[in-house]
Amino acid sequence: MLKKFASDALGLSDIGKIIEPHDYDKTGADDYVRHEDNEKIYFLIKTKADEYCFTNLAFIHVDGANAVSSKRVLKRYPYSQHKITDVLLETAGKIDLDIEIKFTLGNQHYSIDVDKKQINKLNDLYKALLYISEVTIENNIMLQMASASLDKATNILQNTRPADIALADQYKQLTEFSFDWLKSTREQYHQKDFGAVFEKYINN
């Protein structure tokens, strides 16, 4: 018990280990993965207090108060609702025991320490998260452009409608067209599943 308290006090308990796929089912995070919806774990970091789980659909944080307490708080951040930004990788100095990956999910910032011996594996995660961040930015730009194009087209149609077309009918047609257009555009550019990205960069 004293060793646990000392480790927690010195911050050593915060140095995570990257878990191998064959041990995912031995972690707490695996219990909260939506396997029923084809959710799959691609990367998992475990410290004595916390678990940081990256799936194709979301980032799952099993948050422990400290290394001694058994209390946990589950936090789930779907990528479609919480954009990944500010992805950074901090390598170790000569006397450092750990390397660090940093990123922001929506308004929540994370900084995760990992054993520096596992730098190659963490490099893979860094590349995957950075790519997801870049894709999300590009998708947002495309959504904005699509919305602006629709507004422009709607204005043109309203100003050039024939006099014999009833205003109510025109409004109905424009509304239905706008809804279908925005729905199809969102389905194309509002990405929820990033399994292909993790498959590309994570070498398990």
N, C-alpha and C positions, 0 to 999 in steps of 0.2 A: 504494500500500500504506500509506504514511504517513497519507493521508487517512482510510483505513478504520480504522486504529488510533486516530486522533484522534477520529473520530466515535464509535467504541465507548467510548472513555474518557470522553467528555463526555455520554454517554447519548443522543445524537441518533439513534443506530441503533435505539433502542427506540420511536421515534415511528412508529406504523403508518400504512399507507395502506389504505383500503377498496378492495378489488379489484372491478371491474365483472364481471358474469356472463360476458361474452364472453371474459374472460381467465382464468376458473377453470381451464381445461384447461392453462394454462401454469404452474400452481402445483404444488408438491410434494404438498399436501394432497389434491388431486384424485385422485392415484394410490391413496389409501387409502380413498376413498369407496366404499361397497358399492353400486355402480350396479346390480349383478345383483339386489339386493334392493329396488330402487326407492328407494334412498337418493339424496337430492338436496341440493346445496349451496344455501343461502339467503343466507349472509353470510360474507364472508371478509376478514380483516384480515392484512396482511403487513408485517412489519418486515424489517430486513436480516438478523436472526437467526432469527425465528420466524414461524410462520403459525398463525392462529387461525381455525378453520373451524367454522361452525355449519350442521349439516344438519337434516333433519327428524327424524333418529333419535338423533344424538349430537353432542357437541362434540369436535372433533379438534384436538389441539395438536401441531404439528410443531416440536419444541423444539430450538433451536440453542444451543450453548454460548455463542457470541458472534458478532459480525458477521463475523469473519475465518475462524473454523473452518468446515469443511464437514461436520463431524459433526452428525448429527441424531438425536433420540429421538422416536419416535411415541407419543403418549398419546391414548387414546380413552376418552371418558366417555359411555356411553349414558344418555340422560335417565331411562330407566326404572330405572336402577340408582344413578345419582348425581343426587340432587335439586338443582335450582337454587334457591338462597336468597340473601338479602342482596344484592339487585341495586341498585346505585347508579350514578348518572351524575354525574361531577364536571366542571363546565364550566370554561372557561379564564378566567384573569385577563387584565389588559391586556397584560402582558409574556409571558404563557405562549404556547408554541408548540403546545401539545397540550391535548386534553380526555381524560378518562379514564372508562372503564367498568369497574365492579368487580362481581364476583359470586362465589358459592361453589358448587362442584359437589361434593356429598358433603362430604368433609373438605378438599378442595383449593380454596384461594382464588386467584382471578385478578384482576389489575389490569392493564388493557391501555390504553396510551397511543395516541391517534389524532390525526392532524393536525386542528387546530381548524377548518380550512376545511370539514371534512366533518361538522360538527355535525348537520346535518339527517339525514344517513344514519344516524349513530350514534344519534340519537333514536329512529329506527325499531327498531333492534336493542334498545335499552333497553326500549321498550314491549313488544316480543315476549317478551323474557326475563322481564320483570316479570309478564306475563300467564301465562306457563308456570309461574312460581313460585306464583302464586295458584291456578291450576288444580290443581297438584300438592298443595297444602295441602288444598284442598277434597276432592279425591279420597281423600286419606289419612283424612280425617274420616269420609267415607262408608264406607270399608272397615272402619274401627274400629266404626262404628255397626252395620254389617251383621254383623260377627263377634259383637258383643255381643248382637244380636237372636237370632242362631242359638243362642248359648249358653243364652239365656233360654228359647227354645222347646224346646231339647233337654231342659233340666231339667224343664220342665212335662210333656213327653211321658213321661219316665222315671218321674215321680211319679204319673202317671195311667194307666199302661198296664193293660189288662185282665189279670186273673190267668191267663186261658187262653192268652195269647201267650207263647211261649217266650222266655227272655231272649236266647238266641243270635240268634233271628230278629229281635227288636227291635233288638239291637245292630247287626246287618247293615243293617237298613233305615235306622237313624239315621246310620250311617257313610256309606252310599251317598248319602243325601240331603244330609248335611253337605258331602261332597266336591263334589257337583254344585252346591250353593248357593255355596260359596266359589269354585269355579272360574268360575261365571258372573259372580259379583260382581267378581272380580279382572279378568276380561276387560272388564268395563264401566268400572271405575274405575282400573285400573292402566294408564295410558296410555303407549304407547311411541312413537307417531308424532305429532309436533306440526307437521306440514306445513301444516295448515289455519291454525294460529296465525301462522306465518311468512308465509303467503300473505296474511293479513289485514293485517299491519303492515309488511312489507318491500316497499317500492316500488322494484323493479328496472326 
